Amino acid sequence: MGWFAAGGIWRRRASISVDIAGATPVDVDVVIPKDWDDFWDVIDASGLELRAVWYDGQTVLSYSVDDGAGGAFDRTNRLGRIRIDGMTVPAATAVLQVWLYYDSSSAQGTGAVATVIAAARTGYIELGSPGQYQFTHMPQTARSLKPRSILHKTVNEQIFVWIRLDGALAKRTTPGNLATLHE
């Protein structure tokens, strides 16, 4: 399985979430988590194999990679940062998704390009997976007054809820990336 993005094929990708709060253009600073074994075990030593791509999966963004302090990307010590420069975003957008493609045997990215970052927003790579509270999206039954699911928590308790939407997503007529769901 692989994803085609901007002229190459990558075996892996991850989502970067950015809270942009209406600003445009947006610069983004993303620290690559040290405990992300799936990334560090396959990325090339220079970090130039990765691509930062707009949410459409095709438009390559202007970005650079380093060790988080302006030095060289450091796979051995797991020190990496991606700096995305000047994304123009829709005015009504509050949270933006950017794709990070990596693990390609043939393509070299453009992460060596110098970027000028001003007032960068922080991007987040979520390494988690669904936890204890998972609910499946189900349409409401006509005239029903009972909720489908009930969640109990205390007044000051903070919990994270995962909602499965795969049954509600539009379907592709032909598979893409071995799946028929749109993202």
C-alpha positions as CSV (number, residue, x, y, z in Angstrom):
1,M,0.0,0.0,0.0
2,G,1.2,3.5,-0.7
3,W,0.1,7.1,-1.2
4,F,0.8,9.1,-4.2
5,A,1.6,12.7,-3.4
6,A,3.4,15.3,-5.5
7,G,5.4,13.0,-7.7
8,G,6.3,10.1,-5.4
9,I,5.0,7.1,-3.6
10,W,5.2,7.0,0.2
11,R,4.4,4.0,2.3
12,R,3.4,6.0,5.4
13,R,1.7,9.2,6.3
14,A,0.6,11.1,9.4
15,S,-1.8,13.9,10.1
16,I,-0.5,17.2,11.5
17,S,-3.2,19.3,13.2
18,V,-2.8,23.1,13.4
19,D,-5.0,25.5,15.4
20,I,-4.8,28.5,13.1
21,A,-7.5,30.7,14.7
22,G,-8.3,32.7,11.6
23,A,-4.8,33.9,10.7
24,T,-3.5,33.9,7.2
25,P,-0.9,33.2,5.9
26,V,0.1,30.7,8.5
27,D,3.6,29.5,9.5
28,V,3.7,26.2,11.4
29,D,6.3,24.7,13.7
30,V,6.0,20.9,14.4
31,V,8.3,19.0,16.7
32,I,8.5,15.3,15.7
33,P,7.9,13.2,18.8
34,K,11.0,11.3,20.0
35,D,8.8,8.3,20.9
36,W,7.4,7.9,17.4
37,D,9.1,4.7,16.5
38,D,7.2,4.2,13.3
39,F,8.8,7.4,11.9
40,W,12.3,7.2,13.3
41,D,12.8,3.6,12.3
42,V,12.2,4.3,8.6
43,I,13.1,7.9,7.9
44,D,16.4,8.6,6.0
45,A,19.3,10.2,7.9
46,S,18.8,13.7,6.5
47,G,15.0,13.8,6.8
48,L,14.8,14.9,3.2
49,E,12.6,11.9,2.3
50,L,9.5,13.3,3.9
51,R,7.0,15.7,2.4
52,A,4.7,18.2,4.0
53,V,1.5,18.3,1.9
54,W,-1.7,20.4,2.0
55,Y,-4.8,18.6,3.1
56,D,-5.6,17.8,-0.5
57,G,-2.8,15.2,-0.5
58,Q,-1.2,16.8,-3.6
59,T,0.0,20.3,-3.0
60,V,3.6,20.3,-1.5
61,L,4.1,23.0,1.1
62,S,7.2,25.1,1.5
63,Y,9.0,23.6,4.5
64,S,12.3,22.9,6.1
65,V,13.5,20.2,8.5
66,D,16.1,20.6,11.3
67,D,16.9,19.3,14.8
68,G,14.6,21.7,16.6
69,A,17.3,24.2,17.3
70,G,18.3,25.2,13.8
71,G,21.0,22.4,13.4
72,A,20.9,19.4,11.1
73,F,18.0,16.9,11.4
74,D,19.3,14.1,13.7
75,R,17.8,10.7,13.2
76,T,20.3,9.0,15.6
77,N,19.2,11.2,18.6
78,R,15.6,11.5,17.3
79,L,15.7,15.3,17.1
80,G,13.5,16.7,14.3
81,R,11.3,19.6,13.6
82,I,9.3,20.6,10.5
83,R,8.8,24.3,9.8
84,I,6.1,25.1,7.2
85,D,6.1,28.5,5.6
86,G,3.3,30.7,4.6
87,M,0.2,28.6,4.1
88,T,-2.8,30.5,2.8
89,V,-5.9,29.1,4.6
90,P,-9.7,29.6,4.2
91,A,-10.9,32.4,6.4
92,A,-13.5,30.3,8.3
93,T,-11.0,27.6,9.1
94,A,-10.1,27.1,12.8
95,V,-8.2,23.8,12.7
96,L,-6.3,22.7,9.7
97,Q,-4.9,19.3,8.7
98,V,-1.6,18.9,6.9
99,W,-0.3,15.5,5.7
100,L,3.3,14.4,6.5
101,Y,4.3,11.7,4.0
102,Y,7.4,9.6,4.8
103,D,9.1,6.2,4.0
104,S,9.7,6.5,0.3
105,S,12.5,4.6,-1.4
106,S,12.6,6.8,-4.5
107,A,11.7,10.4,-3.7
108,Q,13.6,13.1,-2.0
109,G,11.7,16.0,-0.5
110,T,12.5,19.6,-0.4
111,G,13.1,20.0,3.3
112,A,16.5,21.6,2.8
113,V,14.8,24.8,1.6
114,A,15.3,27.8,3.9
115,T,12.1,29.0,5.4
116,V,11.4,32.3,7.1
117,I,9.0,31.7,10.0
118,A,7.3,34.5,11.8
119,A,4.8,34.0,14.7
120,A,4.4,30.3,13.9
121,R,1.5,28.2,15.0
122,T,2.2,24.9,16.7
123,G,1.4,21.8,14.8
124,Y,0.7,18.5,16.5
125,I,1.3,14.9,15.4
126,E,-1.2,12.7,17.3
127,L,0.3,9.4,18.2
128,G,-2.6,8.1,20.1
129,S,-5.3,5.7,19.2
130,P,-8.9,5.4,20.3
131,G,-9.2,4.9,24.0
132,Q,-11.9,3.9,26.5
133,Y,-14.7,6.1,25.2
134,Q,-15.6,5.1,21.6
135,F,-18.9,5.7,20.0
136,T,-20.2,4.8,16.5
137,H,-22.1,7.5,14.6
138,M,-25.7,6.4,14.1
139,P,-28.4,8.6,12.6
140,Q,-31.2,9.5,15.0
141,T,-34.3,7.4,14.8
142,A,-37.5,9.4,13.9
143,R,-39.5,10.5,16.9
144,S,-37.1,8.9,19.3
145,L,-36.5,10.8,22.5
146,K,-33.8,8.4,23.9
147,P,-30.1,9.0,23.3
148,R,-28.2,6.2,21.5
149,S,-25.3,6.4,24.0
150,I,-24.8,7.8,27.5
151,L,-21.5,9.0,28.8
152,H,-21.1,9.4,32.6
153,K,-18.5,11.8,34.0
154,T,-18.0,14.0,37.0
155,V,-18.4,17.8,36.8
156,N,-14.6,18.5,36.7
157,E,-13.6,15.4,34.9
158,Q,-12.0,15.8,31.4
159,I,-12.3,12.9,29.0
160,F,-11.6,12.4,25.4
161,V,-14.2,10.8,23.1
162,W,-13.6,9.1,19.8
163,I,-16.5,9.0,17.4
164,R,-16.3,6.5,14.5
165,L,-17.6,8.2,11.3
166,D,-16.6,5.6,8.8
167,G,-20.2,4.5,8.3
168,A,-21.2,8.1,7.6
169,L,-18.5,9.0,5.1
170,A,-19.1,9.1,1.4
171,K,-18.0,6.1,-0.5
172,R,-15.7,6.1,-3.5
173,T,-16.8,4.3,-6.7
174,T,-13.4,2.8,-7.2
175,P,-10.9,2.1,-4.3
176,G,-8.1,4.6,-3.6
177,N,-5.2,3.5,-1.4
178,L,-7.0,0.1,-1.0
179,A,-10.1,1.7,0.6
180,T,-13.4,3.0,-0.7
181,L,-13.9,5.6,2.0
182,H,-13.3,9.3,1.4
183,E,-11.2,11.0,4.1
